[in-house]
Amino acid sequence: MKTLRVGRVTSSDRASAGVYEDISGPELENCVNALFADHARTWFRKLLPDEQDQIEAALIELVDRDFCHLVITTGGTGPAPRDVTPEATRSVVQRELPGFGEILRVRSFDLVSTSILSRATAGIRGRCLIVNLPGRPTAVSECLGIIGDAIRKTLLILEKQ
């Protein structure tokens, strides 16, 4: 691929309402830019409340209309009733890749014991990889450090299809 098309979705009631600034989204972007420094990148950004229908619509738009190769979400992966990003992701992917969330929970547990509460997942829609990450900026960078190689390999497999 000549230019990597990347979508980022921040799911946060408070950030989307302007109560505070979205800092997880820009951190995600910095980490992905470093991970794919050897590729030109085009970014597509969404900042949404924790509403499943809005997250689903954004994911579908980023994949089906904007033709993203990779979509990464941040936020909405915990046990709170409004944390619905994994449900939104599962409803739009054609093939779930639960290993992404599983390894993040295992490898992050020694760093933050509450990582076991994460329900993050990943999956494929068309030729796009969608990955859920936690909402804390430090967790975004830690998690991308853990799964960065798997993301790159998955994108290579999808590109060959």
BELURZI-V812426 format. One record per residue. N is the residue number from 1. D_LAST is the distance of its C-alpha to the last C-alpha in Angstrom with 1 decimal. Layout:
# BELURZI-V812426
n=N d_last=D_LAST
n=N d_last=D_LAST
This chain:
# BELURZI-V812426
n=1 d_last=12.3
n=2 d_last=15.9
n=3 d_last=17.1
n=4 d_last=15.9
n=5 d_last=16.7
n=6 d_last=18.4
n=7 d_last=20.3
n=8 d_last=23.3
n=9 d_last=25.3
n=10 d_last=28.7
n=11 d_last=30.3
n=12 d_last=34.0
n=13 d_last=36.9
n=14 d_last=39.3
n=15 d_last=37.1
n=16 d_last=36.0
n=17 d_last=39.7
n=18 d_last=40.7
n=19 d_last=42.7
n=20 d_last=41.1
n=21 d_last=38.5
n=22 d_last=34.9
n=23 d_last=34.6
n=24 d_last=31.6
n=25 d_last=29.2
n=26 d_last=30.4
n=27 d_last=30.4
n=28 d_last=26.7
n=29 d_last=26.1
n=30 d_last=28.2
n=31 d_last=26.3
n=32 d_last=22.8
n=33 d_last=24.2
n=34 d_last=25.6
n=35 d_last=22.4
n=36 d_last=20.4
n=37 d_last=23.4
n=38 d_last=21.5
n=39 d_last=19.4
n=40 d_last=20.9
n=41 d_last=20.6
n=42 d_last=21.3
n=43 d_last=22.7
n=44 d_last=23.1
n=45 d_last=25.9
n=46 d_last=27.3
n=47 d_last=30.5
n=48 d_last=31.3
n=49 d_last=33.9
n=50 d_last=33.0
n=51 d_last=32.4
n=52 d_last=29.6
n=53 d_last=29.2
n=54 d_last=29.1
n=55 d_last=26.5
n=56 d_last=24.3
n=57 d_last=24.8
n=58 d_last=24.0
n=59 d_last=20.7
n=60 d_last=19.6
n=61 d_last=20.9
n=62 d_last=19.1
n=63 d_last=15.7
n=64 d_last=16.3
n=65 d_last=18.8
n=66 d_last=18.5
n=67 d_last=14.7
n=68 d_last=15.0
n=69 d_last=12.3
n=70 d_last=14.9
n=71 d_last=17.9
n=72 d_last=20.8
n=73 d_last=23.8
n=74 d_last=27.3
n=75 d_last=30.1
n=76 d_last=30.8
n=77 d_last=29.7
n=78 d_last=33.2
n=79 d_last=35.6
n=80 d_last=37.5
n=81 d_last=37.5
n=82 d_last=35.9
n=83 d_last=32.9
n=84 d_last=30.3
n=85 d_last=27.0
n=86 d_last=25.5
n=87 d_last=26.5
n=88 d_last=24.9
n=89 d_last=21.6
n=90 d_last=21.7
n=91 d_last=22.5
n=92 d_last=19.5
n=93 d_last=16.6
n=94 d_last=14.8
n=95 d_last=14.6
n=96 d_last=17.2
n=97 d_last=17.1
n=98 d_last=20.9
n=99 d_last=21.0
n=100 d_last=20.8
n=101 d_last=24.0
n=102 d_last=25.6
n=103 d_last=25.5
n=104 d_last=26.7
n=105 d_last=29.6
n=106 d_last=30.6
n=107 d_last=30.4
n=108 d_last=32.0
n=109 d_last=34.9
n=110 d_last=37.0
n=111 d_last=36.8
n=112 d_last=37.4
n=113 d_last=38.5
n=114 d_last=37.6
n=115 d_last=33.8
n=116 d_last=34.1
n=117 d_last=34.6
n=118 d_last=31.1
n=119 d_last=28.8
n=120 d_last=25.7
n=121 d_last=22.3
n=122 d_last=18.6
n=123 d_last=15.7
n=124 d_last=12.3
n=125 d_last=12.6
n=126 d_last=9.7
n=127 d_last=7.6
n=128 d_last=11.0
n=129 d_last=12.9
n=130 d_last=16.5
n=131 d_last=19.3
n=132 d_last=23.0
n=133 d_last=25.7
n=134 d_last=29.5
n=135 d_last=31.6
n=136 d_last=33.8
n=137 d_last=33.0
n=138 d_last=33.9
n=139 d_last=31.5
n=140 d_last=28.7
n=141 d_last=29.2
n=142 d_last=29.9
n=143 d_last=26.8
n=144 d_last=24.4
n=145 d_last=26.2
n=146 d_last=25.3
n=147 d_last=21.6
n=148 d_last=20.7
n=149 d_last=19.2
n=150 d_last=17.1
n=151 d_last=15.8
n=152 d_last=14.9
n=153 d_last=13.1
n=154 d_last=11.2
n=155 d_last=10.1
n=156 d_last=9.1
n=157 d_last=6.9
n=158 d_last=5.4
n=159 d_last=5.5
n=160 d_last=3.8
n=161 d_last=0.0
